[in-house]
Amino acid sequence: MDRIVSENADLYAPAVSEMSDSITQNWTEQALECYYINCNCELCSISKGNYSFICQMPKVIDTLLQTAGEPEKPRKTA
Protein backbone atom coordinates (compact mmCIF):
# COMPACT_ATOMS: atom_id res chain seq x y z
CA MET A 1 0.00 0.00 0.00
CA ASP A 2 1.43 3.39 -0.96
CA ARG A 3 1.80 5.70 2.00
CA ILE A 4 1.55 9.47 1.88
CA VAL A 5 1.84 9.94 5.63
CA SER A 6 5.53 10.81 5.89
CA GLU A 7 5.45 13.85 3.65
CA ASN A 8 2.90 15.56 5.92
CA ALA A 9 3.98 14.13 9.27
CA ASP A 10 5.54 17.37 10.50
CA LEU A 11 2.12 19.03 10.43
CA TYR A 12 1.07 16.94 13.41
CA ALA A 13 2.07 17.29 17.04
CA PRO A 14 3.49 16.21 19.42
CA ALA A 15 6.86 15.00 18.22
CA VAL A 16 7.48 11.27 18.01
CA SER A 17 9.67 11.43 21.11
CA GLU A 18 6.68 12.80 23.03
CA MET A 19 4.26 10.03 22.04
CA SER A 20 3.41 7.29 24.46
CA ASP A 21 5.33 4.09 23.78
CA SER A 22 2.15 2.09 24.27
CA ILE A 23 0.49 3.52 21.14
CA THR A 24 3.49 2.81 18.93
CA GLN A 25 4.10 -0.84 19.83
CA ASN A 26 1.03 -2.60 18.48
CA TRP A 27 -1.60 -2.09 15.80
CA THR A 28 -4.74 -0.93 17.60
CA GLU A 29 -8.18 -0.84 15.96
CA GLN A 30 -7.88 2.93 15.58
CA ALA A 31 -4.39 2.65 14.06
CA LEU A 32 -5.68 0.02 11.62
CA GLU A 33 -8.60 2.25 10.64
CA CYS A 34 -6.28 5.18 10.05
CA TYR A 35 -3.83 3.04 8.06
CA TYR A 36 -6.52 1.61 5.79
CA ILE A 37 -8.08 5.01 5.06
CA ASN A 38 -4.58 6.37 4.34
CA CYS A 39 -4.87 8.89 7.19
CA ASN A 40 -7.76 10.66 5.50
CA CYS A 41 -9.37 12.54 8.38
CA GLU A 42 -12.60 13.03 6.43
CA LEU A 43 -13.15 9.26 6.59
CA CYS A 44 -12.08 8.84 10.21
CA SER A 45 -14.59 7.76 12.85
CA ILE A 46 -12.74 9.80 15.51
CA SER A 47 -12.93 13.04 13.51
CA LYS A 48 -16.71 12.83 13.55
CA GLY A 49 -16.57 13.32 17.33
CA ASN A 50 -15.22 16.87 17.01
CA TYR A 51 -12.49 16.33 19.58
CA SER A 52 -10.29 19.27 20.52
CA PHE A 53 -6.90 17.67 20.00
CA ILE A 54 -4.40 17.47 17.19
CA CYS A 55 -4.35 14.04 15.61
CA GLN A 56 -1.14 12.06 16.19
CA MET A 57 -2.15 9.06 14.12
CA PRO A 58 -0.05 9.85 11.00
CA LYS A 59 3.06 9.82 13.18
CA VAL A 60 1.84 6.74 15.04
CA ILE A 61 1.31 4.96 11.71
CA ASP A 62 4.80 5.91 10.49
CA THR A 63 6.33 4.67 13.76
CA LEU A 64 4.33 1.43 13.66
CA LEU A 65 5.42 0.77 10.08
CA GLN A 66 9.05 1.22 11.14
CA THR A 67 8.87 -0.82 14.34
CA ALA A 68 6.13 -3.40 13.80
CA GLY A 69 5.89 -3.51 10.01
CA GLU A 70 2.67 -3.56 8.03
CA PRO A 71 -0.37 -4.88 9.89
CA GLU A 72 -1.09 -8.60 9.58
CA LYS A 73 -4.72 -8.20 10.55
CA PRO A 74 -6.94 -7.46 7.55
CA ARG A 75 -9.53 -4.75 7.98
CA LYS A 76 -12.97 -5.97 8.89
CA THR A 77 -15.65 -5.27 6.33
CA ALA A 78 -19.39 -5.41 6.80
N, CA, C and O atoms as a Maestro MAE file, in Angstrom:
{
 s_m_m2io_version
 :::
 2.0.0
}

f_m_ct {
 s_m_title
 :::
 protein
 m_atom[312] {
  # First column is atom index #
  i_m_mmod_type
  r_m_x_coord
  r_m_y_coord
  r_m_z_coord
  i_m_residue_number
  s_m_chain_name
  s_m_pdb_residue_name
  s_m_pdb_atom_name
  i_m_atomic_number
  :::
  1 25 0.843 -1.169 0.000 1 A "MET " " N  " 7
  2 3 0.000 0.000 0.000 1 A "MET " " CA " 6
  3 2 0.884 1.227 0.000 1 A "MET " " C  " 6
  4 15 1.778 1.337 0.839 1 A "MET " " O  " 8
  5 25 0.659 2.154 -0.920 2 A "ASP " " N  " 7
  6 3 1.425 3.392 -0.962 2 A "ASP " " CA " 6
  7 2 1.047 4.270 0.212 2 A "ASP " " C  " 6
  8 15 -0.130 4.406 0.547 2 A "ASP " " O  " 8
  9 25 2.044 4.860 0.831 3 A "ARG " " N  " 7
  10 3 1.803 5.698 1.998 3 A "ARG " " CA " 6
  11 2 2.125 7.148 1.653 3 A "ARG " " C  " 6
  12 15 3.138 7.422 1.009 3 A "ARG " " O  " 8
  13 25 1.291 8.053 2.068 4 A "ILE " " N  " 7
  14 3 1.549 9.475 1.882 4 A "ILE " " CA " 6
  15 2 1.735 10.164 3.226 4 A "ILE " " C  " 6
  16 15 1.825 11.390 3.293 4 A "ILE " " O  " 8
  17 25 1.793 9.392 4.276 5 A "VAL " " N  " 7
  18 3 1.836 9.937 5.625 5 A "VAL " " CA " 6
  19 2 3.107 10.734 5.875 5 A "VAL " " C  " 6
  20 15 3.033 11.845 6.399 5 A "VAL " " O  " 8
  21 25 4.258 10.207 5.520 6 A "SER " " N  " 7
  22 3 5.531 10.811 5.894 6 A "SER " " CA " 6
  23 2 5.698 12.231 5.390 6 A "SER " " C  " 6
  24 15 6.257 13.069 6.097 6 A "SER " " O  " 8
  25 25 5.231 12.523 4.194 7 A "GLU " " N  " 7
  26 3 5.449 13.847 3.647 7 A "GLU " " CA " 6
  27 2 4.716 14.940 4.424 7 A "GLU " " C  " 6
  28 15 5.110 16.105 4.364 7 A "GLU " " O  " 8
  29 25 3.652 14.579 5.156 8 A "ASN " " N  " 7
  30 3 2.899 15.560 5.920 8 A "ASN " " CA " 6
  31 2 3.033 15.361 7.427 8 A "ASN " " C  " 6
  32 15 2.332 16.018 8.196 8 A "ASN " " O  " 8
  33 25 3.896 14.491 7.852 9 A "ALA " " N  " 7
  34 3 3.976 14.130 9.265 9 A "ALA " " CA " 6
  35 2 4.359 15.297 10.164 9 A "ALA " " C  " 6
  36 15 3.953 15.326 11.326 9 A "ALA " " O  " 8
  37 25 5.126 16.259 9.664 10 A "ASP " " N  " 7
  38 3 5.536 17.373 10.504 10 A "ASP " " CA " 6
  39 2 4.399 18.332 10.824 10 A "ASP " " C  " 6
  40 15 4.552 19.211 11.672 10 A "ASP " " O  " 8
  41 25 3.269 18.176 10.162 11 A "LEU " " N  " 7
  42 3 2.122 19.030 10.431 11 A "LEU " " CA " 6
  43 2 1.396 18.623 11.706 11 A "LEU " " C  " 6
  44 15 0.513 19.337 12.181 11 A "LEU " " O  " 8
  45 25 1.766 17.485 12.250 12 A "TYR " " N  " 7
  46 3 1.071 16.940 13.406 12 A "TYR " " CA " 6
  47 2 1.956 17.025 14.637 12 A "TYR " " C  " 6
  48 15 3.181 16.938 14.545 12 A "TYR " " O  " 8
  49 25 1.327 17.195 15.781 13 A "ALA " " N  " 7
  50 3 2.068 17.291 17.041 13 A "ALA " " CA " 6
  51 2 1.495 16.271 18.005 13 A "ALA " " C  " 6
  52 15 0.374 15.825 17.763 13 A "ALA " " O  " 8
  53 25 2.131 15.876 19.033 14 A "PRO " " N  " 7
  54 3 3.488 16.208 19.421 14 A "PRO " " CA " 6
  55 2 4.521 15.427 18.623 14 A "PRO " " C  " 6
  56 15 4.178 14.602 17.777 14 A "PRO " " O  " 8
  57 25 5.784 15.699 18.904 15 A "ALA " " N  " 7
  58 3 6.865 15.000 18.220 15 A "ALA " " CA " 6
  59 2 6.859 13.534 18.599 15 A "ALA " " C  " 6
  60 15 6.321 13.159 19.641 15 A "ALA " " O  " 8
  61 25 7.450 12.710 17.766 16 A "VAL " " N  " 7
  62 3 7.481 11.268 18.012 16 A "VAL " " CA " 6
  63 2 8.045 10.957 19.392 16 A "VAL " " C  " 6
  64 15 7.554 10.056 20.071 16 A "VAL " " O  " 8
  65 25 9.059 11.684 19.808 17 A "SER " " N  " 7
  66 3 9.669 11.429 21.110 17 A "SER " " CA " 6
  67 2 8.715 11.718 22.266 17 A "SER " " C  " 6
  68 15 8.949 11.273 23.389 17 A "SER " " O  " 8
  69 25 7.636 12.465 21.994 18 A "GLU " " N  " 7
  70 3 6.677 12.800 23.034 18 A "GLU " " CA " 6
  71 2 5.470 11.874 23.046 18 A "GLU " " C  " 6
  72 15 4.613 11.989 23.922 18 A "GLU " " O  " 8
  73 25 5.391 10.962 22.094 19 A "MET " " N  " 7
  74 3 4.261 10.035 22.041 19 A "MET " " CA " 6
  75 2 4.463 8.913 23.057 19 A "MET " " C  " 6
  76 15 5.589 8.528 23.372 19 A "MET " " O  " 8
  77 25 3.367 8.413 23.547 20 A "SER " " N  " 7
  78 3 3.405 7.289 24.465 20 A "SER " " CA " 6
  79 2 3.922 6.050 23.738 20 A "SER " " C  " 6
  80 15 3.515 5.766 22.612 20 A "SER " " O  " 8
  81 25 4.813 5.324 24.385 21 A "ASP " " N  " 7
  82 3 5.331 4.092 23.779 21 A "ASP " " CA " 6
  83 2 4.221 3.074 23.544 21 A "ASP " " C  " 6
  84 15 4.297 2.274 22.611 21 A "ASP " " O  " 8
  85 25 3.202 3.100 24.380 22 A "SER " " N  " 7
  86 3 2.155 2.085 24.266 22 A "SER " " CA " 6
  87 2 1.375 2.191 22.957 22 A "SER " " C  " 6
  88 15 0.881 1.179 22.460 22 A "SER " " O  " 8
  89 25 1.253 3.394 22.387 23 A "ILE " " N  " 7
  90 3 0.485 3.520 21.139 23 A "ILE " " CA " 6
  91 2 1.325 3.275 19.902 23 A "ILE " " C  " 6
  92 15 0.806 3.288 18.785 23 A "ILE " " O  " 8
  93 25 2.623 3.049 20.089 24 A "THR " " N  " 7
  94 3 3.485 2.807 18.929 24 A "THR " " CA " 6
  95 2 4.094 1.407 18.928 24 A "THR " " C  " 6
  96 15 5.028 1.136 18.173 24 A "THR " " O  " 8
  97 25 3.568 0.516 19.771 25 A "GLN " " N  " 7
  98 3 4.101 -0.841 19.834 25 A "GLN " " CA " 6
  99 2 3.240 -1.869 19.115 25 A "GLN " " C  " 6
  100 15 3.751 -2.866 18.604 25 A "GLN " " O  " 8
  101 25 1.942 -1.628 19.074 26 A "ASN " " N  " 7
  102 3 1.027 -2.604 18.485 26 A "ASN " " CA " 6
  103 2 -0.017 -1.900 17.634 26 A "ASN " " C  " 6
  104 15 -0.348 -0.737 17.868 26 A "ASN " " O  " 8
  105 25 -0.527 -2.613 16.652 27 A "TRP " " N  " 7
  106 3 -1.597 -2.092 15.803 27 A "TRP " " CA " 6
  107 2 -2.915 -2.162 16.563 27 A "TRP " " C  " 6
  108 15 -3.445 -3.247 16.802 27 A "TRP " " O  " 8
  109 25 -3.441 -0.996 16.943 28 A "THR " " N  " 7
  110 3 -4.744 -0.930 17.601 28 A "THR " " CA " 6
  111 2 -5.825 -0.829 16.525 28 A "THR " " C  " 6
  112 15 -5.519 -0.618 15.352 28 A "THR " " O  " 8
  113 25 -7.076 -0.979 16.922 29 A "GLU " " N  " 7
  114 3 -8.176 -0.845 15.961 29 A "GLU " " CA " 6
  115 2 -8.171 0.540 15.326 29 A "GLU " " C  " 6
  116 15 -8.410 0.676 14.126 29 A "GLU " " O  " 8
  117 25 -7.901 1.568 16.125 30 A "GLN " " N  " 7
  118 3 -7.877 2.933 15.578 30 A "GLN " " CA " 6
  119 2 -6.711 3.115 14.614 30 A "GLN " " C  " 6
  120 15 -6.861 3.755 13.574 30 A "GLN " " O  " 8
  121 25 -5.549 2.557 14.953 31 A "ALA " " N  " 7
  122 3 -4.391 2.648 14.057 31 A "ALA " " CA " 6
  123 2 -4.678 1.921 12.750 31 A "ALA " " C  " 6
  124 15 -4.324 2.407 11.676 31 A "ALA " " O  " 8
  125 25 -5.318 0.758 12.839 32 A "LEU " " N  " 7
  126 3 -5.684 0.023 11.624 32 A "LEU " " CA " 6
  127 2 -6.643 0.828 10.760 32 A "LEU " " C  " 6
  128 15 -6.482 0.904 9.542 32 A "LEU " " O  " 8
  129 25 -7.656 1.437 11.408 33 A "GLU " " N  " 7
  130 3 -8.599 2.247 10.636 33 A "GLU " " CA " 6
  131 2 -7.861 3.365 9.916 33 A "GLU " " C  " 6
  132 15 -8.067 3.578 8.721 33 A "GLU " " O  " 8
  133 25 -7.015 4.069 10.626 34 A "CYS " " N  " 7
  134 3 -6.276 5.176 10.050 34 A "CYS " " CA " 6
  135 2 -5.382 4.699 8.905 34 A "CYS " " C  " 6
  136 15 -5.317 5.345 7.859 34 A "CYS " " O  " 8
  137 25 -4.711 3.598 9.093 35 A "TYR " " N  " 7
  138 3 -3.832 3.039 8.061 35 A "TYR " " CA " 6
  139 2 -4.623 2.717 6.791 35 A "TYR " " C  " 6
  140 15 -4.210 3.073 5.687 35 A "TYR " " O  " 8
  141 25 -5.751 2.048 6.957 36 A "TYR " " N  " 7
  142 3 -6.516 1.608 5.790 36 A "TYR " " CA " 6
  143 2 -7.259 2.733 5.074 36 A "TYR " " C  " 6
  144 15 -7.638 2.575 3.914 36 A "TYR " " O  " 8
  145 25 -7.477 3.869 5.748 37 A "ILE " " N  " 7
  146 3 -8.081 5.007 5.060 37 A "ILE " " CA " 6
  147 2 -6.998 6.005 4.631 37 A "ILE " " C  " 6
  148 15 -7.297 7.124 4.213 37 A "ILE " " O  " 8
  149 25 -5.747 5.579 4.744 38 A "ASN " " N  " 7
  150 3 -4.583 6.370 4.341 38 A "ASN " " CA " 6
  151 2 -4.549 7.722 5.057 38 A "ASN " " C  " 6
  152 15 -4.214 8.746 4.463 38 A "ASN " " O  " 8
  153 25 -4.898 7.703 6.331 39 A "CYS " " N  " 7
  154 3 -4.867 8.893 7.189 39 A "CYS " " CA " 6
  155 2 -5.735 10.025 6.651 39 A "CYS " " C  " 6
  156 15 -5.411 11.201 6.818 39 A "CYS " " O  " 8
  157 25 -6.826 9.665 6.013 40 A "ASN " " N  " 7
  158 3 -7.765 10.660 5.496 40 A "ASN " " CA " 6
  159 2 -8.752 11.012 6.607 40 A "ASN " " C  " 6
  160 15 -9.677 10.248 6.884 40 A "ASN " " O  " 8
  161 25 -8.559 12.150 7.233 41 A "CYS " " N  " 7
  162 3 -9.368 12.544 8.384 41 A "CYS " " CA " 6
  163 2 -10.856 12.668 8.062 41 A "CYS " " C  " 6
  164 15 -11.693 12.527 8.954 41 A "CYS " " O  " 8
  165 25 -11.190 12.928 6.810 42 A "GLU " " N  " 7
  166 3 -12.603 13.032 6.429 42 A "GLU " " CA " 6
  167 2 -13.319 11.687 6.546 42 A "GLU " " C  " 6
  168 15 -14.541 11.647 6.685 42 A "GLU " " O  " 8
  169 25 -12.569 10.590 6.490 43 A "LEU " " N  " 7
  170 3 -13.153 9.256 6.588 43 A "LEU " " CA " 6
  171 2 -13.033 8.661 7.991 43 A "LEU " " C  " 6
  172 15 -13.536 7.566 8.243 43 A "LEU " " O  " 8
  173 25 -12.386 9.359 8.883 44 A "CYS " " N  " 7
  174 3 -12.076 8.838 10.214 44 A "CYS " " CA " 6
  175 2 -13.273 8.890 11.151 44 A "CYS " " C  " 6
  176 15 -13.981 9.895 11.209 44 A "CYS " " O  " 8
  177 25 -13.497 7.804 11.885 45 A "SER " " N  " 7
  178 3 -14.595 7.761 12.848 45 A "SER " " CA " 6
  179 2 -14.332 8.698 14.028 45 A "SER " " C  " 6
  180 15 -15.281 9.234 14.600 45 A "SER " " O  " 8
  181 25 -13.084 8.906 14.400 46 A "ILE " " N  " 7
  182 3 -12.736 9.801 15.506 46 A "ILE " " CA " 6
  183 2 -13.033 11.257 15.136 46 A "ILE " " C  " 6
  184 15 -13.527 12.019 15.967 46 A "ILE " " O  " 8
  185 25 -12.737 11.640 13.906 47 A "SER " " N  " 7
  186 3 -12.926 13.040 13.514 47 A "SER " " CA " 6
  187 2 -14.387 13.461 13.575 47 A "SER " " C  " 6
  188 15 -14.683 14.649 13.700 47 A "SER " " O  " 8
  189 25 -15.290 12.517 13.489 48 A "LYS " " N  " 7
  190 3 -16.713 12.827 13.548 48 A "LYS " " CA " 6
  191 2 -17.148 13.200 14.968 48 A "LYS " " C  " 6
  192 15 -18.264 13.676 15.174 48 A "LYS " " O  " 8
  193 25 -16.268 12.982 15.940 49 A "GLY " " N  " 7
  194 3 -16.574 13.315 17.328 49 A "GLY " " CA " 6
  195 2 -16.215 14.743 17.704 49 A "GLY " " C  " 6
  196 15 -16.481 15.176 18.825 49 A "GLY " " O  " 8
  197 25 -15.610 15.478 16.773 50 A "ASN " " N  " 7
  198 3 -15.223 16.874 17.013 50 A "ASN " " CA " 6
  199 2 -14.395 17.045 18.281 50 A "ASN " " C  " 6
  200 15 -14.686 17.910 19.107 50 A "ASN " " O  " 8
  201 25 -13.375 16.230 18.429 51 A "TYR " " N  " 7
  202 3 -12.489 16.329 19.578 51 A "TYR " " CA " 6
  203 2 -11.576 17.540 19.431 51 A "TYR " " C  " 6
  204 15 -11.293 17.981 18.317 51 A "TYR " " O  " 8
  205 25 -11.123 18.066 20.545 52 A "SER " " N  " 7
  206 3 -10.291 19.268 20.517 52 A "SER " " CA " 6
  207 2 -8.815 18.930 20.704 52 A "SER " " C  " 6
  208 15 -8.147 19.522 21.553 52 A "SER " " O  " 8
  209 25 -8.310 18.002 19.934 53 A "PHE " " N  " 7
  210 3 -6.897 17.670 19.998 53 A "PHE " " CA " 6
  211 2 -6.354 17.534 18.587 53 A "PHE " " C  " 6
  212 15 -7.104 17.339 17.630 53 A "PHE " " O  " 8
  213 25 -5.052 17.641 18.478 54 A "ILE " " N  " 7
  214 3 -4.395 17.473 17.185 54 A "ILE " " CA " 6
  215 2 -4.100 15.999 17.002 54 A "ILE " " C  " 6
  216 15 -3.515 15.359 17.876 54 A "ILE " " O  " 8
  217 25 -4.501 15.470 15.878 55 A "CYS " " N  " 7
  218 3 -4.345 14.040 15.610 55 A "CYS " " CA " 6
  219 2 -2.869 13.660 15.509 55 A "CYS " " C  " 6
  220 15 -2.094 14.308 14.805 55 A "CYS " " O  " 8
  221 25 -2.499 12.601 16.222 56 A "GLN " " N  " 7
  222 3 -1.145 12.063 16.188 56 A "GLN " " CA " 6
  223 2 -1.033 10.830 15.295 56 A "GLN " " C  " 6
  224 15 0.066 10.327 15.062 56 A "GLN " " O  " 8
  225 25 -2.161 10.347 14.800 57 A "MET " " N  " 7
  226 3 -2.151 9.062 14.119 57 A "MET " " CA " 6
  227 2 -1.203 8.978 12.922 57 A "MET " " C  " 6
  228 15 -0.592 7.925 12.746 57 A "MET " " O  " 8
  229 25 -1.035 10.001 12.094 58 A "PRO " " N  " 7
  230 3 -0.051 9.847 11.005 58 A "PRO " " CA " 6
  231 2 1.346 9.516 11.513 58 A "PRO " " C  " 6
  232 15 2.047 8.696 10.920 58 A "PRO " " O  " 8
  233 25 1.750 10.150 12.607 59 A "LYS " " N  " 7
  234 3 3.065 9.824 13.177 59 A "LYS " " CA " 6
  235 2 3.057 8.439 13.823 59 A "LYS " " C  " 6
  236 15 4.048 7.712 13.744 59 A "LYS " " O  " 8
  237 25 1.952 8.074 14.457 60 A "VAL " " N  " 7
  238 3 1.840 6.744 15.044 60 A "VAL " " CA " 6
  239 2 1.960 5.686 13.946 60 A "VAL " " C  " 6
  240 15 2.662 4.690 14.114 60 A "VAL " " O  " 8
  241 25 1.273 5.906 12.824 61 A "ILE " " N  " 7
  242 3 1.313 4.958 11.711 61 A "ILE " " CA " 6
  243 2 2.739 4.835 11.186 61 A "ILE " " C  " 6
  244 15 3.226 3.722 10.983 61 A "ILE " " O  " 8
  245 25 3.416 5.959 10.964 62 A "ASP " " N  " 7
  246 3 4.805 5.913 10.495 62 A "ASP " " CA " 6
  247 2 5.692 5.131 11.456 62 A "ASP " " C  " 6
  248 15 6.515 4.322 11.028 62 A "ASP " " O  " 8
  249 25 5.525 5.371 12.756 63 A "THR " " N  " 7
  250 3 6.329 4.668 13.755 63 A "THR " " CA " 6
  251 2 6.005 3.180 13.761 63 A "THR " " C  " 6
  252 15 6.909 2.347 13.820 63 A "THR " " O  " 8
  253 25 4.721 2.843 13.700 64 A "LEU " " N  " 7
  254 3 4.329 1.428 13.660 64 A "LEU " " CA " 6
  255 2 4.900 0.724 12.436 64 A "LEU " " C  " 6
  256 15 5.368 -0.410 12.535 64 A "LEU " " O  " 8
  257 25 4.866 1.379 11.295 65 A "LEU " " N  " 7
  258 3 5.422 0.771 10.082 65 A "LEU " " CA " 6
  259 2 6.915 0.505 10.237 65 A "LEU " " C  " 6
  260 15 7.424 -0.500 9.740 65 A "LEU " " O  " 8
  261 25 7.616 1.400 10.922 66 A "GLN " " N  " 7
  262 3 9.055 1.222 11.136 66 A "GLN " " CA " 6
  263 2 9.363 0.155 12.174 66 A "GLN " " C  " 6
  264 15 10.323 -0.600 12.020 66 A "GLN " " O  " 8
  265 25 8.558 0.085 13.232 67 A "THR " " N  " 7
  266 3 8.872 -0.817 14.335 67 A "THR " " CA " 6
  267 2 8.159 -2.161 14.252 67 A "THR " " C  " 6
  268 15 8.743 -3.192 14.586 67 A "THR " " O  " 8
  269 25 6.917 -2.161 13.814 68 A "ALA " " N  " 7
  270 3 6.128 -3.398 13.800 68 A "ALA " " CA " 6
  271 2 5.876 -3.923 12.393 68 A "ALA " " C  " 6
  272 15 5.430 -5.057 12.222 68 A "ALA " " O  " 8
  273 25 6.156 -3.109 11.393 69 A "GLY " " N  " 7
  274 3 5.893 -3.514 10.014 69 A "GLY " " CA " 6
  275 2 4.419 -3.314 9.665 69 A "GLY " " C  " 6
  276 15 3.636 -2.820 10.477 69 A "GLY " " O  " 8
  277 25 4.061 -3.703 8.457 70 A "GLU " " N  " 7
  278 3 2.673 -3.562 8.031 70 A "GLU " " CA " 6
  279 2 1.785 -4.472 8.866 70 A "GLU " " C  " 6
  280 15 2.227 -5.524 9.329 70 A "GLU " " O  " 8
  281 25 0.527 -4.068 9.061 71 A "PRO " " N  " 7
  282 3 -0.366 -4.881 9.886 71 A "PRO " " CA " 6
  283 2 -0.671 -6.226 9.237 71 A "PRO " " C  " 6
  284 15 -0.830 -6.324 8.020 71 A "PRO " " O  " 8
  285 25 -0.748 -7.255 10.069 72 A "GLU " " N  " 7
  286 3 -1.090 -8.596 9.582 72 A "GLU " " CA " 6
  287 2 -2.602 -8.781 9.540 72 A "GLU " " C  " 6
  288 15 -3.131 -9.574 8.760 72 A "GLU " " O  " 8
  289 25 -3.274 -8.036 10.391 73 A "LYS " " N  " 7
  290 3 -4.719 -8.200 10.548 73 A "LYS " " CA " 6
  291 2 -5.463 -7.455 9.430 73 A "LYS " " C  " 6
  292 15 -5.369 -6.231 9.342 73 A "LYS " " O  " 8
  293 25 -6.183 -8.160 8.598 74 A "PRO " " N  " 7
  294 3 -6.939 -7.461 7.553 74 A "PRO " " CA " 6
  295 2 -8.080 -6.658 8.157 74 A "PRO " " C  " 6
  296 15 -8.620 -7.010 9.205 74 A "PRO " " O  " 8
  297 25 -8.434 -5.583 7.482 75 A "ARG " " N  " 7
  298 3 -9.525 -4.745 7.976 75 A "ARG " " CA " 6
  299 2 -10.835 -5.469 7.853 75 A "ARG " " C  " 6
  300 15 -11.113 -6.118 6.844 75 A "ARG " " O  " 8
  301 25 -11.645 -5.353 8.895 76 A "LYS " " N  " 7
  302 3 -12.970 -5.975 8.891 76 A "LYS " " CA " 6
  303 2 -13.885 -5.201 7.954 76 A "LYS " " C  " 6
  304 15 -13.864 -3.971 7.928 76 A "LYS " " O  " 8
  305 25 -14.675 -5.918 7.198 77 A "THR " " N  " 7
  306 3 -15.653 -5.270 6.327 77 A "THR " " CA " 6
  307 2 -17.027 -5.822 6.656 77 A "THR " " C  " 6
  308 15 -17.165 -6.978 7.055 77 A "THR " " O  " 8
  309 25 -18.024 -4.998 6.487 78 A "ALA " " N  " 7
  310 3 -19.393 -5.413 6.797 78 A "ALA " " CA " 6
  311 2 -20.046 -6.039 5.591 78 A "ALA " " C  " 6
  312 15 -21.204 -6.450 5.660 78 A "ALA " " O  " 8
  :::
 }
 m_bond[311] {
  # First column is bond index #
  i_m_from
  i_m_to
  i_m_order
  :::
  1 1 2 1
  2 2 3 1
  3 3 4 2
  4 3 5 1
  5 5 6 1
  6 6 7 1
  7 7 8 2
  8 7 9 1
  9 9 10 1
  10 10 11 1
  11 11 12 2
  12 11 13 1
  13 13 14 1
  14 14 15 1
  15 15 16 2
  16 15 17 1
  17 17 18 1
  18 18 19 1
  19 19 20 2
  20 19 21 1
  21 21 22 1
  22 22 23 1
  23 23 24 2
  24 23 25 1
  25 25 26 1
  26 26 27 1
  27 27 28 2
  28 27 29 1
  29 29 30 1
  30 30 31 1
  31 31 32 2
  32 31 33 1
  33 33 34 1
  34 34 35 1
  35 35 36 2
  36 35 37 1
  37 37 38 1
  38 38 39 1
  39 39 40 2
  40 39 41 1
  41 41 42 1
  42 42 43 1
  43 43 44 2
  44 43 45 1
  45 45 46 1
  46 46 47 1
  47 47 48 2
  48 47 49 1
  49 49 50 1
  50 50 51 1
  51 51 52 2
  52 51 53 1
  53 53 54 1
  54 54 55 1
  55 55 56 2
  56 55 57 1
  57 57 58 1
  58 58 59 1
  59 59 60 2
  60 59 61 1
  61 61 62 1
  62 62 63 1
  63 63 64 2
  64 63 65 1
  65 65 66 1
  66 66 67 1
  67 67 68 2
  68 67 69 1
  69 69 70 1
  70 70 71 1
  71 71 72 2
  72 71 73 1
  73 73 74 1
  74 74 75 1
  75 75 76 2
  76 75 77 1
  77 77 78 1
  78 78 79 1
  79 79 80 2
  80 79 81 1
  81 81 82 1
  82 82 83 1
  83 83 84 2
  84 83 85 1
  85 85 86 1
  86 86 87 1
  87 87 88 2
  88 87 89 1
  89 89 90 1
  90 90 91 1
  91 91 92 2
  92 91 93 1
  93 93 94 1
  94 94 95 1
  95 95 96 2
  96 95 97 1
  97 97 98 1
  98 98 99 1
  99 99 100 2
  100 99 101 1
  101 101 102 1
  102 102 103 1
  103 103 104 2
  104 103 105 1
  105 105 106 1
  106 106 107 1
  107 107 108 2
  108 107 109 1
  109 109 110 1
  110 110 111 1
  111 111 112 2
  112 111 113 1
  113 113 114 1
  114 114 115 1
  115 115 116 2
  116 115 117 1
  117 117 118 1
  118 118 119 1
  119 119 120 2
  120 119 121 1
  121 121 122 1
  122 122 123 1
  123 123 124 2
  124 123 125 1
  125 125 126 1
  126 126 127 1
  127 127 128 2
  128 127 129 1
  129 129 130 1
  130 130 131 1
  131 131 132 2
  132 131 133 1
  133 133 134 1
  134 134 135 1
  135 135 136 2
  136 135 137 1
  137 137 138 1
  138 138 139 1
  139 139 140 2
  140 139 141 1
  141 141 142 1
  142 142 143 1
  143 143 144 2
  144 143 145 1
  145 145 146 1
  146 146 147 1
  147 147 148 2
  148 147 149 1
  149 149 150 1
  150 150 151 1
  151 151 152 2
  152 151 153 1
  153 153 154 1
  154 154 155 1
  155 155 156 2
  156 155 157 1
  157 157 158 1
  158 158 159 1
  159 159 160 2
  160 159 161 1
  161 161 162 1
  162 162 163 1
  163 163 164 2
  164 163 165 1
  165 165 166 1
  166 166 167 1
  167 167 168 2
  168 167 169 1
  169 169 170 1
  170 170 171 1
  171 171 172 2
  172 171 173 1
  173 173 174 1
  174 174 175 1
  175 175 176 2
  176 175 177 1
  177 177 178 1
  178 178 179 1
  179 179 180 2
  180 179 181 1
  181 181 182 1
  182 182 183 1
  183 183 184 2
  184 183 185 1
  185 185 186 1
  186 186 187 1
  187 187 188 2
  188 187 189 1
  189 189 190 1
  190 190 191 1
  191 191 192 2
  192 191 193 1
  193 193 194 1
  194 194 195 1
  195 195 196 2
  196 195 197 1
  197 197 198 1
  198 198 199 1
  199 199 200 2
  200 199 201 1
  201 201 202 1
  202 202 203 1
  203 203 204 2
  204 203 205 1
  205 205 206 1
  206 206 207 1
  207 207 208 2
  208 207 209 1
  209 209 210 1
  210 210 211 1
  211 211 212 2
  212 211 213 1
  213 213 214 1
  214 214 215 1
  215 215 216 2
  216 215 217 1
  217 217 218 1
  218 218 219 1
  219 219 220 2
  220 219 221 1
  221 221 222 1
  222 222 223 1
  223 223 224 2
  224 223 225 1
  225 225 226 1
  226 226 227 1
  227 227 228 2
  228 227 229 1
  229 229 230 1
  230 230 231 1
  231 231 232 2
  232 231 233 1
  233 233 234 1
  234 234 235 1
  235 235 236 2
  236 235 237 1
  237 237 238 1
  238 238 239 1
  239 239 240 2
  240 239 241 1
  241 241 242 1
  242 242 243 1
  243 243 244 2
  244 243 245 1
  245 245 246 1
  246 246 247 1
  247 247 248 2
  248 247 249 1
  249 249 250 1
  250 250 251 1
  251 251 252 2
  252 251 253 1
  253 253 254 1
  254 254 255 1
  255 255 256 2
  256 255 257 1
  257 257 258 1
  258 258 259 1
  259 259 260 2
  260 259 261 1
  261 261 262 1
  262 262 263 1
  263 263 264 2
  264 263 265 1
  265 265 266 1
  266 266 267 1
  267 267 268 2
  268 267 269 1
  269 269 270 1
  270 270 271 1
  271 271 272 2
  272 271 273 1
  273 273 274 1
  274 274 275 1
  275 275 276 2
  276 275 277 1
  277 277 278 1
  278 278 279 1
  279 279 280 2
  280 279 281 1
  281 281 282 1
  282 282 283 1
  283 283 284 2
  284 283 285 1
  285 285 286 1
  286 286 287 1
  287 287 288 2
  288 287 289 1
  289 289 290 1
  290 290 291 1
  291 291 292 2
  292 291 293 1
  293 293 294 1
  294 294 295 1
  295 295 296 2
  296 295 297 1
  297 297 298 1
  298 298 299 1
  299 299 300 2
  300 299 301 1
  301 301 302 1
  302 302 303 1
  303 303 304 2
  304 303 305 1
  305 305 306 1
  306 306 307 1
  307 307 308 2
  308 307 309 1
  309 309 310 1
  310 310 311 1
  311 311 312 2
  :::
 }
}
